[in-house]
Amino acid sequence: MTDISGVPSSGQRRGFSRRARTILILGIIALIILIVSLRGIAGFYTDYLWFDSLGFSSVWKRVLLTKVALAGIFMAFTFLLLWTNLYIAERIAPKTRPEGPEEALVNRYHETIGSRSGLIRIAISALFALFLGVGTAGRWQDWILFRNREDFGIKDPQFNIDVGFYVFQLPFIQFLINWLFTAFIVVLIITSIAHYLNGGIRVNTAGRRVTAPVKVHISVLLAILALIKAADYWYQRYSLNFSGRGIVDGASYTDVSAKLPAIKLLILISLAAAILLIINIWREAGYCSCLSRLMGIRSNSNRKHIPSNIPTIRSRTLRIVQRIRIHREKYRSNSSSVRFTSFRRR
């Protein structure tokens, strides 16, 4: 609206200033990204000119496609993994949160987020997917070697495996295991923070600090981490063939006699930890109830599968209590009537 003099009102000026401020901030961010990326863009274009001058532009395109595909696959996997865990953390959040010193912080968080929890979940998942997925494009050579692996026909004397495994497969497998371990560590930390903000984890409280569904969720992530670490130790055995501990490169007597048994022991410890965590999943509050809460199954949707003639424990208890009350009232009425008749006889 405008006043009599034709000057825009303060509301319009405020809206225009906010819009202009947003456009200015986005422009500054885009300019910073462009300045930071100038060197990479120059190298990217220089590589294209070099491949094109040699008549191998198709090779350049294939390499570019491999880099984009690797980054896209790892980013999509990270996004789905993190989004799923954050969704589960929200679904198994307790309805009521116990009082404590950190309750003010949690309430302020929920008041700020409000109904935008889905957008926050998508934004966090996309941000960490970008951080964890973009760097995998640099492993395109390991992926191409892994995909086009061949055997040399020569086996190493220690593990009786073809030498081609060490050249083509082992580098990408070790990278994949290390990346998975890092990704699940990030997911575990972010999921724990989400459980804390949702009230499933409490630090300063006198009651139960972690709810049963949250324990199941965290135990699943820790079990996966233990299995990934066991796989890491398993493939670390093959790296002993590249040890530089001795006079020449290769597995020395110390590596074979001391380090290799220690790695095998670490594999057993990791597997035992995973088994204990899986047992903890079954023990905490019943596997079926926690699984139903994780999958979002409501009790009302399950009632149609239960025959109506089978009463629940709660209904049985209520019926027993009602019967006790009825008998108690009858006893009181009978005793009062007996006292009244005996009084009249006297």
C-alpha positions in Angstrom: 0.0 0.0 0.0 1.0 3.6 -0.6 0.1 6.7 1.3 -1.4 9.9 -0.1 2.0 11.2 -1.3 2.6 8.0 -3.3 5.5 6.7 -1.1 5.5 3.0 -0.5 4.6 1.9 3.0 7.0 0.4 5.5 5.6 -3.1 4.9 6.5 -2.9 1.2 9.9 -1.5 2.0 10.5 -4.2 4.5 9.5 -6.9 2.1 11.7 -5.5 -0.7 14.6 -5.2 1.7 14.3 -8.8 2.7 14.0 -10.0 -0.9 17.0 -7.9 -1.9 19.0 -9.1 1.1 18.3 -12.8 0.1 19.3 -12.2 -3.5 22.5 -10.4 -2.4 23.4 -13.3 0.0 22.8 -15.9 -2.8 24.8 -13.8 -5.2 27.8 -13.6 -2.8 27.7 -17.4 -2.2 27.6 -18.1 -5.9 30.5 -15.7 -6.5 32.6 -17.4 -3.7 31.9 -20.8 -5.2 32.9 -19.6 -8.7 36.1 -18.1 -7.4 37.0 -21.3 -5.5 36.2 -23.5 -8.5 38.2 -21.5 -11.0 41.3 -23.6 -10.8 39.3 -26.8 -11.1 37.3 -25.5 -14.1 40.6 -24.5 -15.8 42.1 -28.0 -15.2 38.9 -29.6 -16.4 38.9 -27.6 -19.7 42.6 -28.1 -20.2 42.2 -31.9 -19.9 39.5 -31.8 -22.5 41.6 -29.8 -24.9 44.5 -32.3 -24.4 42.4 -35.4 -25.0 40.7 -33.7 -28.0 44.0 -32.8 -29.6 45.1 -36.4 -29.4 41.8 -37.7 -30.8 40.8 -39.4 -27.5 37.8 -37.2 -26.6 35.7 -40.4 -26.2 38.2 -41.5 -23.4 37.8 -38.1 -21.7 34.0 -38.5 -21.8 34.2 -42.0 -20.4 36.4 -40.9 -17.5 34.0 -38.0 -16.8 31.0 -40.3 -16.9 32.7 -42.7 -14.5 33.5 -39.8 -12.0 29.9 -38.5 -12.1 28.5 -42.1 -11.7 30.7 -42.8 -8.7 29.9 -39.6 -7.0 26.2 -40.0 -7.7 26.0 -43.5 -6.4 27.8 -42.8 -3.2 25.8 -39.6 -2.6 22.5 -41.3 -3.2 23.5 -44.1 -0.8 24.6 -41.7 1.9 21.4 -39.6 1.5 19.1 -42.7 1.7 21.1 -44.1 4.7 21.0 -40.9 6.7 17.4 -40.0 5.8 16.2 -43.5 6.8 17.9 -43.4 10.2 16.7 -39.8 10.9 13.2 -40.9 9.9 13.4 -43.9 12.3 14.7 -41.7 15.1 11.7 -39.5 14.7 9.2 -42.4 14.6 10.5 -44.1 17.7 10.7 -40.8 19.7 8.9 -41.0 23.0 5.6 -39.3 23.2 6.4 -37.6 26.6 9.9 -36.5 27.6 11.1 -36.6 31.2 11.8 -33.4 33.0 15.5 -32.5 33.2 18.0 -29.7 32.8 18.2 -30.1 29.0 14.4 -30.0 28.5 14.5 -26.2 27.8 17.0 -26.8 24.9 14.9 -29.6 23.5 11.7 -27.6 23.7 13.3 -24.6 22.1 14.5 -26.9 19.2 11.0 -28.3 18.7 9.5 -24.8 18.8 12.0 -23.6 16.2 11.6 -26.6 13.9 7.8 -27.0 14.2 6.3 -28.8 11.2 9.5 -28.4 9.1 11.2 -31.6 10.5 10.9 -33.3 7.1 12.7 -30.4 5.3 15.4 -30.4 8.0 15.9 -34.1 7.5 16.2 -33.8 3.8 18.6 -30.8 4.1 20.9 -32.6 6.6 20.9 -35.8 4.5 21.7 -33.8 1.3 24.5 -31.8 3.0 26.4 -34.9 4.4 25.7 -36.8 1.2 27.5 -34.0 -0.6 30.4 -34.1 1.8 30.9 -37.8 1.7 30.0 -38.5 -1.9 31.8 -35.9 -4.0 35.3 -37.1 -3.0 34.7 -40.6 -4.2 35.0 -39.3 -7.8 38.7 -39.3 -7.4 38.7 -43.1 -7.1 37.7 -43.6 -10.7 40.9 -45.4 -11.6 40.5 -48.0 -8.8 36.9 -48.6 -9.9 38.0 -49.1 -13.6 40.7 -51.5 -12.5 38.2 -53.4 -10.2 35.7 -53.6 -13.0 38.2 -54.8 -15.6 40.1 -57.2 -13.4 42.2 -60.0 -14.9 44.3 -62.9 -13.5 48.1 -63.1 -13.9 48.3 -66.8 -13.4 50.8 -66.4 -10.5 49.8 -66.9 -6.9 51.4 -65.4 -3.8 53.0 -68.0 -1.5 51.4 -66.6 1.7 47.7 -66.6 0.9 47.6 -68.6 -2.3 45.7 -65.8 -4.2 46.4 -64.7 -7.7 48.5 -61.6 -8.0 45.8 -59.9 -10.1 43.7 -59.6 -6.9 46.3 -57.3 -5.4 46.6 -55.2 -8.6 42.9 -54.8 -9.6 40.6 -55.6 -6.7 42.3 -54.9 -3.3 42.7 -51.1 -3.7 39.0 -50.5 -4.4 37.8 -53.0 -1.8 39.9 -51.3 0.9 38.7 -47.9 -0.1 35.0 -49.1 0.0 35.4 -50.6 3.4 37.1 -47.4 4.8 34.4 -45.2 3.2 31.6 -47.4 4.7 33.1 -47.2 8.1 33.4 -43.4 7.9 29.8 -43.1 6.6 28.3 -45.2 9.4 30.3 -43.3 12.0 28.8 -40.0 10.7 25.3 -41.6 10.6 25.8 -42.9 14.2 26.7 -39.5 15.5 23.9 -37.6 13.7 21.4 -40.2 14.7 22.5 -40.0 18.4 22.0 -36.2 18.2 18.6 -36.7 16.7 17.6 -39.1 19.5 18.8 -36.6 22.1 16.7 -33.8 20.5 13.7 -36.1 20.3 13.9 -37.1 23.9 15.1 -40.7 23.4 18.4 -40.1 25.1 18.8 -38.1 28.3 22.1 -37.3 30.0 21.1 -35.5 33.2 18.1 -37.5 34.5 17.4 -39.7 37.4 15.4 -42.2 35.5 16.1 -44.3 32.4 18.5 -42.4 30.2 18.0 -44.3 27.0 14.7 -45.8 25.9 14.5 -49.4 24.6 13.8 -48.6 20.9 16.7 -46.2 20.9 19.0 -48.9 22.3 17.8 -51.2 19.5 18.5 -48.6 16.9 22.0 -47.7 18.2 22.8 -51.4 18.6 22.0 -52.1 15.0 24.3 -49.3 13.8 27.1 -50.5 16.2 26.7 -54.1 15.0 27.0 -52.9 11.4 30.2 -51.0 12.3 31.6 -54.1 14.0 31.0 -56.2 10.9 32.6 -53.5 8.7 35.6 -53.4 11.0 35.8 -57.2 10.8 35.9 -57.0 7.0 38.6 -54.3 7.3 40.8 -56.6 9.4 40.2 -59.4 7.0 41.5 -57.5 4.1 44.3 -56.0 6.1 45.9 -59.5 6.1 46.6 -59.1 2.4 48.4 -55.8 2.9 51.1 -57.7 4.8 52.5 -58.7 1.4 53.4 -55.0 0.9 55.1 -54.6 4.3 58.3 -52.7 4.4 59.3 -53.9 7.9 62.1 -56.2 6.7 65.2 -55.7 4.5 63.1 -56.2 1.4 59.4 -55.4 0.7 57.0 -58.2 1.6 55.7 -60.1 4.5 58.5 -60.6 7.0 58.8 -63.2 9.8 57.4 -60.7 12.3 54.4 -60.0 10.0 53.6 -63.7 9.5 54.3 -64.9 13.0 53.1 -62.0 15.2 51.0 -59.5 13.2 48.9 -61.9 11.2 47.7 -63.8 14.3 46.9 -60.5 16.0 44.8 -59.5 13.0 43.0 -62.8 13.1 42.3 -62.2 16.8 40.9 -58.7 16.0 38.6 -60.3 13.5 37.2 -62.6 16.1 36.8 -59.8 18.6 34.9 -57.7 16.0 32.6 -60.6 15.2 32.0 -61.3 18.9 31.1 -57.6 19.4 28.6 -57.8 16.5 27.0 -60.9 18.0 26.7 -59.4 21.4 25.1 -56.3 19.9 22.6 -58.4 18.0 21.8 -60.3 21.2 21.2 -56.9 22.9 18.7 -56.1 20.1 16.6 -59.2 21.0 16.8 -58.6 24.8 15.8 -54.9 24.8 12.1 -54.7 25.2 11.4 -57.6 22.9 12.4 -57.7 19.3 8.9 -57.8 17.8 7.6 -54.7 19.6 10.7 -52.6 18.8 10.6 -53.8 15.2 7.0 -52.8 14.9 7.8 -49.4 16.2 10.7 -49.0 13.9 8.5 -49.9 10.9 5.8 -47.6 12.0 3.1 -50.3 12.7 0.4 -49.0 14.9 -1.5 -51.1 17.4 -4.8 -50.2 15.9 -3.8 -51.7 12.5 -3.0 -55.0 14.2 -6.3 -55.3 16.1 -8.1 -56.5 13.0 -5.9 -59.6 12.9 -6.6 -60.5 16.5 -9.9 -62.5 17.1 -12.4 -60.5 19.2 -13.1 -63.4 21.5 -9.5 -63.3 22.9 -9.4 -60.7 25.7 -6.2 -58.8 26.4 -4.4 -58.8 29.7 -5.7 -55.3 30.4 -9.3 -56.2 29.8 -9.0 -59.3 32.0 -7.6 -57.2 34.8 -10.5 -54.7 34.5 -13.0 -57.4 34.6 -11.5 -58.9 37.7 -11.5 -55.5 39.4 -15.1 -54.9 38.4 -16.1 -58.3 39.9 -14.3 -57.6 43.1 -16.2 -54.3 43.4 -19.5 -55.9 42.7 -19.0 -58.6 45.3 -17.8 -56.0 47.8 -20.9 -53.9 47.3 -23.1 -57.0 47.6 -21.3 -58.0 50.9 -21.8 -54.5 52.2 -25.5 -54.4 51.4 -26.1 -57.9 52.8 -24.3 -57.0 56.0 -26.2 -53.8 56.4 -29.6 -55.6 55.9 -28.6 -58.3 58.5 -27.8 -55.6 61.0 -31.1 -53.8 60.4 -33.2 -57.0 60.8 -31.4 -58.0 64.0 -32.0 -54.5 65.4 -35.8 -54.8 64.7 -35.9 -58.2 66.4 -34.4 -56.7 69.5 
